[in-house]
Amino acid sequence: MFVGWDWGNTAHDMTVIDDNGVKVHRSAVPHSEAGISAAIARLAEVGDPADLPVAIETTRGLVVDRLTAAGHPVIPVHPNAFHAARPRWGAARAKTDPGDSFKLADYARTDGHRLARLRPTRPATLELQALTRARGDQLELRIAAVNQLAALLDQYWPGGKTVFAALHSAIALAFLTRYPTAASAAKLTAKQLESFCAKHGYSGRRPGAELLARLRTAPTPVGIIGDEVIGQVITAQVNVVRALQASIDELDKAIAGKLRSTPMRLCLQIFRASAR
């Protein structure tokens, strides 16, 4: 027998068919602990979980984890491949949860021998995957936040963007915290800038005079709004970038710790999975 599992916005739908494509069971599955537990228990009544492969349009998530933990072979079906196969069940291509759960089950029946099946993943692998995905999400947010900071500097203080190459670096964030406006850095000298760099562990090896020249030769914007407001806007965005960078740094430490205790073979598997 074969199972198709499809989900909507508020509920999932599950259909079980036999080897001839005849419907054995179909039920709506509320997206709740009670609903998912009841559905998995119902499948256990239908047959041995090891003999009940489940076709579903995803490779990961809570439902996939629950199904694999219960012992079901899970067949991840790519949405594009499933969409291309829809004409075999008729001309209508409209998505309906009950209809799709049956079609997924039937697709597993006819094409399942050609489709990969998910295997239970080791906890160490899942932990590394969760950490690396979280880091990826945070990195995307930081990139967007840095782009926003760069846009604000272009508009209100171009010089603040030119001193240090990476706006998310500790030295750049420290500089913009101390000098959030052109007026705040108007009397800055090369010696003061070198002292500032030494205090904050600057490793760029650029002399203060060169860094100051970058600042002084940048374009000067028209002062339409006051320095106080500019400083508040720049500081607010600097704080966002700093918080995101701190989060990424913590995740990097956690990932490094996991890698030290994870066999190289598993690390390669995680890398390949994340590259898909």
C-alpha positions as CSV (number, residue, x, y, z in Angstrom):
1,M,0.0,0.0,0.0
2,F,1.0,3.6,-0.5
3,V,0.2,6.9,1.3
4,G,-0.1,10.4,-0.1
5,W,0.2,13.3,2.3
6,D,-0.7,16.8,1.2
7,W,-1.3,20.0,3.2
8,G,-3.2,23.2,3.0
9,N,-3.1,26.4,5.1
10,T,-4.9,25.0,8.1
11,A,-5.1,21.2,7.6
12,H,-3.3,18.3,5.9
13,D,-4.9,15.5,3.9
14,M,-3.9,11.9,3.9
15,T,-4.9,9.1,1.5
16,V,-4.0,5.4,1.6
17,I,-4.4,3.2,-1.6
18,D,-3.7,-0.4,-2.2
19,D,-1.3,-1.9,-4.8
20,N,-4.1,-1.7,-7.4
21,G,-4.7,2.0,-6.8
22,V,-8.0,1.5,-4.9
23,K,-8.6,4.0,-2.0
24,V,-8.3,2.3,1.4
25,H,-8.5,5.3,3.6
26,R,-8.7,9.1,3.4
27,S,-8.9,11.6,6.1
28,A,-8.3,15.3,6.8
29,V,-5.4,15.9,9.3
30,P,-5.7,19.0,11.5
31,H,-2.4,20.7,11.8
32,S,-2.1,20.1,15.5
33,E,-0.4,17.6,17.8
34,A,-3.6,15.6,18.2
35,G,-4.3,15.6,14.5
36,I,-0.8,14.4,13.4
37,S,-0.6,11.8,16.2
38,A,-4.0,10.4,15.3
39,A,-3.1,10.2,11.6
40,I,0.1,8.3,12.3
41,A,-1.7,6.0,14.7
42,R,-4.3,5.4,11.9
43,L,-1.6,4.4,9.5
44,A,-0.2,2.0,12.1
45,E,-3.7,0.3,12.1
46,V,-3.6,0.1,8.3
47,G,-0.3,-1.8,8.1
48,D,3.3,-2.0,9.2
49,P,4.9,1.5,8.9
50,A,7.9,-0.1,7.1
51,D,5.5,-1.3,4.4
52,L,3.7,2.0,4.0
53,P,5.8,4.5,2.0
54,V,4.5,8.1,2.2
55,A,4.8,10.5,-0.7
56,I,5.0,14.2,0.2
57,E,6.1,17.4,-1.5
58,T,9.0,18.3,0.7
59,T,12.2,16.8,2.0
60,R,12.1,18.2,5.6
61,G,9.8,19.5,8.2
62,L,7.9,18.4,11.3
63,V,5.7,16.0,9.4
64,V,8.6,14.3,7.6
65,D,10.4,14.0,10.9
66,R,7.3,12.4,12.6
67,L,6.8,10.0,9.7
68,T,10.4,8.8,9.6
69,A,10.5,8.5,13.4
70,A,7.4,6.3,13.1
71,G,9.2,4.0,10.7
72,H,7.6,5.1,7.4
73,P,9.7,5.3,4.2
74,V,9.2,8.9,3.0
75,I,9.3,9.6,-0.7
76,P,9.9,13.3,-1.3
77,V,8.2,14.4,-4.5
78,H,9.5,17.5,-6.3
79,P,6.6,19.9,-6.9
80,N,7.6,20.4,-10.5
81,A,7.7,16.7,-11.3
82,F,4.4,16.2,-9.6
83,H,2.8,19.1,-11.6
84,A,4.2,17.6,-14.8
85,A,2.5,14.3,-14.0
86,R,-0.9,15.7,-13.2
87,P,-2.4,15.2,-16.8
88,R,-2.4,11.4,-16.1
89,W,-5.3,11.9,-13.7
90,G,-7.3,14.1,-16.0
91,A,-7.3,17.5,-17.7
92,A,-7.9,19.5,-14.5
93,R,-4.7,20.9,-13.0
94,A,-6.4,22.7,-10.1
95,K,-4.9,21.9,-6.7
96,T,-7.3,20.3,-4.2
97,D,-6.0,18.7,-1.0
98,P,-8.1,15.5,-1.1
99,G,-7.3,15.1,-4.8
100,D,-3.6,15.7,-4.3
101,S,-3.2,13.3,-1.5
102,F,-4.7,10.6,-3.7
103,K,-2.5,11.6,-6.7
104,L,0.6,11.6,-4.5
105,A,-0.2,8.1,-3.3
106,D,-0.8,6.9,-6.8
107,Y,2.4,8.6,-8.0
108,A,4.3,6.7,-5.4
109,R,2.6,3.5,-6.5
110,T,3.5,3.9,-10.2
111,D,6.8,5.8,-10.0
112,G,8.0,5.1,-6.4
113,H,10.6,2.6,-7.6
114,R,12.4,5.4,-9.4
115,L,12.2,7.9,-6.6
116,A,14.7,8.3,-3.7
117,R,13.5,7.6,-0.2
118,L,14.6,9.5,2.9
119,R,16.5,7.7,5.5
120,P,16.4,8.6,9.2
121,T,19.0,11.2,9.8
122,R,21.4,11.1,12.7
123,P,20.8,13.6,15.5
124,A,24.4,15.0,15.0
125,T,23.6,15.7,11.3
126,L,20.2,17.3,12.1
127,E,21.9,19.5,14.7
128,L,24.5,20.7,12.2
129,Q,21.9,21.2,9.5
130,A,19.7,23.3,11.9
131,L,22.7,25.5,12.9
132,T,23.9,26.0,9.3
133,R,20.4,26.8,8.1
134,A,20.0,29.3,10.9
135,R,23.3,30.9,10.0
136,G,22.2,31.1,6.4
137,D,19.0,32.9,7.4
138,Q,20.9,35.3,9.7
139,L,23.4,36.0,6.9
140,E,20.7,37.0,4.5
141,L,19.2,39.3,7.1
142,R,22.7,40.8,7.7
143,I,23.3,41.4,4.0
144,A,20.0,43.2,3.7
145,A,20.7,45.3,6.9
146,V,24.2,46.2,5.6
147,N,22.7,47.2,2.2
148,Q,20.2,49.5,4.1
149,L,23.0,51.0,6.2
150,A,25.0,51.6,3.0
151,A,22.0,53.3,1.4
152,L,21.5,55.6,4.5
153,L,25.2,56.5,4.4
154,D,25.1,57.3,0.7
155,Q,22.2,59.6,1.4
156,Y,23.3,61.3,4.6
157,W,27.0,60.8,5.1
158,P,29.0,59.1,2.2
159,G,32.3,59.6,4.1
160,G,31.2,57.2,6.8
161,K,31.0,54.4,4.2
162,T,34.4,54.9,2.7
163,V,36.7,54.6,5.7
164,F,36.5,50.8,6.2
165,A,35.8,48.3,3.5
166,A,33.3,46.0,5.3
167,L,30.4,47.8,7.0
168,H,29.6,44.8,9.1
169,S,33.1,44.6,10.5
170,A,33.7,45.4,14.2
171,I,35.9,48.4,13.4
172,A,33.4,49.9,10.9
173,L,30.5,49.5,13.3
174,A,32.6,51.0,16.2
175,F,33.5,53.9,14.0
176,L,29.9,54.6,12.9
177,T,28.8,54.4,16.6
178,R,31.4,57.0,17.6
179,Y,31.0,59.1,14.5
180,P,27.4,58.7,13.1
181,T,27.4,62.0,11.2
182,A,29.7,64.1,9.1
183,A,29.6,66.8,11.8
184,S,30.7,64.4,14.5
185,A,33.8,63.6,12.5
186,A,34.5,67.1,11.2
187,K,37.5,67.7,13.6
188,L,38.9,64.2,13.5
189,T,42.7,64.1,12.9
190,A,44.8,61.4,11.4
191,K,46.5,60.8,14.8
192,Q,43.1,60.5,16.5
193,L,41.9,58.0,13.8
194,E,45.1,55.9,14.3
195,S,44.5,55.9,18.0
196,F,40.9,54.8,17.5
197,C,42.0,52.0,15.2
198,A,44.6,50.8,17.7
199,K,42.0,50.8,20.4
200,H,39.6,48.7,18.4
201,G,42.1,46.2,17.0
202,Y,42.1,47.4,13.4
203,S,44.1,45.0,11.2
204,G,43.9,46.7,7.9
205,R,47.3,48.3,8.3
206,R,46.3,51.6,6.6
207,P,47.8,54.7,8.1
208,G,45.5,57.2,9.7
209,A,46.2,59.8,7.0
210,E,45.0,57.5,4.3
211,L,41.9,56.6,6.1
212,L,41.2,60.2,6.8
213,A,41.7,61.1,3.2
214,R,39.0,58.6,2.2
215,L,36.7,60.4,4.6
216,R,37.5,63.9,3.5
217,T,37.3,63.3,-0.3
218,A,33.9,61.6,-0.2
219,P,30.9,63.6,-1.6
220,T,29.1,66.0,0.7
221,P,25.3,65.6,0.8
222,V,22.9,68.5,1.0
223,G,22.0,69.0,4.7
224,I,18.2,69.0,4.5
225,I,17.6,67.3,7.8
226,G,19.4,67.9,11.1
227,D,22.5,66.1,12.4
228,E,20.6,64.8,15.4
229,V,18.1,62.9,13.3
230,I,20.8,61.6,11.0
231,G,22.7,60.3,13.9
232,Q,19.7,58.6,15.3
233,V,18.9,56.9,12.0
234,I,22.5,55.8,11.4
235,T,22.9,54.5,14.9
236,A,19.6,52.6,14.8
237,Q,20.7,50.8,11.6
238,V,24.2,50.2,13.0
239,N,22.6,48.5,16.0
240,V,20.7,46.2,13.7
241,V,23.8,45.1,11.8
242,R,25.8,44.6,15.0
243,A,23.1,42.4,16.6
244,L,22.9,40.3,13.4
245,Q,26.6,40.0,13.2
246,A,26.8,38.9,16.9
247,S,24.2,36.3,16.2
248,I,26.2,35.0,13.3
249,D,29.4,34.9,15.4
250,E,27.6,32.8,18.0
251,L,26.3,30.4,15.4
252,D,29.8,30.1,13.9
253,K,31.1,29.1,17.4
254,A,28.4,26.5,17.8
255,I,29.0,25.1,14.3
256,A,32.7,24.9,14.9
257,G,32.1,23.0,18.1
258,K,29.8,20.5,16.4
259,L,32.2,20.0,13.6
260,R,35.0,19.1,16.0
261,S,32.9,16.3,17.3
262,T,31.4,15.1,14.0
263,P,33.0,12.6,11.7
264,M,34.2,14.0,8.4
265,R,31.9,11.6,6.5
266,L,28.9,13.2,8.1
267,C,30.2,16.7,7.5
268,L,30.5,15.9,3.8
269,Q,26.9,14.6,3.8
270,I,25.6,17.8,5.4
271,F,27.6,20.0,2.9
272,R,26.1,18.1,0.0
273,A,22.6,18.3,1.4
274,S,22.9,22.0,2.0
275,A,24.2,22.6,-1.6
276,R,21.1,21.1,-3.2
